[in-house]
Amino acid sequence: MLDPHHTEKPSAQHKDSVVPDYHEVLFNAPIGVSLSTTGGHFIMVNAALAGMFGYDSPQEMIDSVKDISGQLYADQIPLNNFIH
């Protein structure tokens, strides 16, 4: 049970075991997640997103897609619409 009067900070070892690794959480999410540059190139995609687009792996998608808006969007909208 949490004690609201407890003021001792967790040790570094305890903190590491409690704080999730957000990169791993996003990478293993059951929904499609990506990080990209403003120039329209993927930095990271997770397995769920790669699978949605028919790629066998995230790396295959990163290597294959050179223009996100031109290759993946049906209306080929500029990526700038999402940046602003």
N, C-alpha and C positions, 0 to 999 in steps of 0.2 A: 504494500500500500504506500502511496506517495504521501510524504509528510510535508505540508505547506510551510512549515517552520524550519525545514532542513535547508541550510545555506551552503553546505559544502559542495563545491563544484566537482563534477565527475572527473576521474583521472583520464589521461589521454587514452589509455588502453580501453577503459569503459566507454568513453565517447566514441571511439572507432567502432566498437561493436554495436552501438546504438544508432549512430547516424548512418542512414543508407547511402550507398554509392549510387548517386543519381544517374550517372552514366550507365551503370548496369541496369537500373530500373527502366530507363528509357529504351535501352538497346533490347531488352527482353520483353517490352510491353506487347500486349496482344493487339495493339492498334498501330497503324503506320506512323512512324516518327522519323523526321529527317532534320538535318542542319545543312544549310547551303550558304554559298557566298552571294553577295549582291549581284555578281556577274552571272548567276544561274548555273553554278556548278555545285554538285553535292560534296559535302565534307563528310557526312555520316548519314547512313540510312539504316534502319533496323530490319530484321528478317521479315517482319510482318509487312512492311511497305514493299520490300523487294518481291515478296511472294504475290502481293496484290497486282503487281505489274508483270508477273510472269518470269522474274529472274530467279535463278537457283541460289543466289547468295547476295548479301548486301554489297560485297566488293564488286561482283559482276555488274550490279546496277550502277554503282559509282563510276566504274570504268566505261560503261556503255553510254550513259546519259551525259552529253556534253552541253546541252541547252535545255534546261528544265521546261521552260514555258513552250518552246518550240516542239519538244518531243513528247511531253506528257499531258499538256492541256489541250482539250478539243478546240477551244476557241483561240488558242495561242495568245492569251492575254499577256501583257508585259508583266514580268516579275515585280516591277516597281510598284504595281498596284497593291501588292502585299507588304511592301516595305514601309509604305507611308501609313 
